[in-house]
Amino acid sequence: MNPLSLTYDQLVEQFQRRYGRGAFHAGALYRAFYDRPVFDLRQAPEFSRSPELAQRIARDLDMRLPEVSGRIQEEDVTKLQFRLADGLTVETVLIPMAHHTTVCVSCQVGCRMGCRFCQTGQMGLLRQLSVDEIVAQVFVVKVHIGLDVRNVVFMGMGEPLDNFDAVVQAIAVLSDQRGLNIAKRHITLSTAGWVPGIERLAALNWPQLKLAVSLNAADDALRSNLMPVNRRYGLGTLRAVLEGYPLARGNVLLVEYVLIRDVNDRPEDARRLARFVTELPVRVNLIAYNPRKASPFDAPWPEEVERFRRALVDLGVFVRLRGAKGTSIRAACGQLGGASGGPVGS
Ligand code: SF4
């Protein structure tokens, strides 16, 4: 039993099933776990009359956390490398905002989507992360390191919708008010356009959650070349599923567009992108490409990025230029994996 893989209600259910006890004792465990990095259940007042139960629960608990095995700091961005129980590693990025920290989490070791511009995509998929391995990345930063984490983005290693059940359960745990308390409106899930996953997510009806689609090209030939997922789920299919996606008032779909020099930065690319997003509740995030190791692609010059942004604005697109913080430590979007040795033990 690992508290990091359960919501409060699920923990209460487990307590009832295993020990015949309910919210009083489960709540004590949940509070102790999230309030203190190290705790002894036997010290909790709720267990003062039942030390054997505290001991039994302690035996059943799996409290192992992935170990922070590397840390790279560049200006204010930090990349943490976590070593998992089997020796593989994943990377988590801490991005400081004005008054808090955003944590960019990984959900797979590697990724099988194979996007050509992405470092992680070159690794292939080594394995899925479990719920607790995903949640632990935020838990360590918030509870152990003590940073004020208010936003979580699933933009690290892996395609979140290709690890659907674990990612959805991780979001439920992260957003539990009695635990890490990161509201769904502060959680962004970024997908390369895995359509069956978007459909399943839509069926959950979590309209506060932020959904980001990494688009990067709005014509099928170019997108299929950059992102093999497009050969299976082309732009027409993707757009149709986005049209029906449930969003709360004020929430918009985020369309991520990584601008690559001489690849997707022409005036006709801007026009196609504008056509794709027409009548969708969308904000386009424009990001200058940050070349991965041995990348066949180049970063655009700042004036080329500005020209593209201006073209989109003139076409009536709601666009925001997103800085690629952490560029030189390869902590920007699509840059995780292999920067400091990649997975070990594989
Ligand atoms: S960009 Fe995302 S989906 Fe594409 S290969 Fe990289 S991690 Fe996977």
Residues whose N, C-alpha, C, O or C-beta is under 5 A from the ligand:
A	BS01	SF4	C111 M113 G114 C115 C118 T120 G121 G156 M157 G158 E159 A192 G334
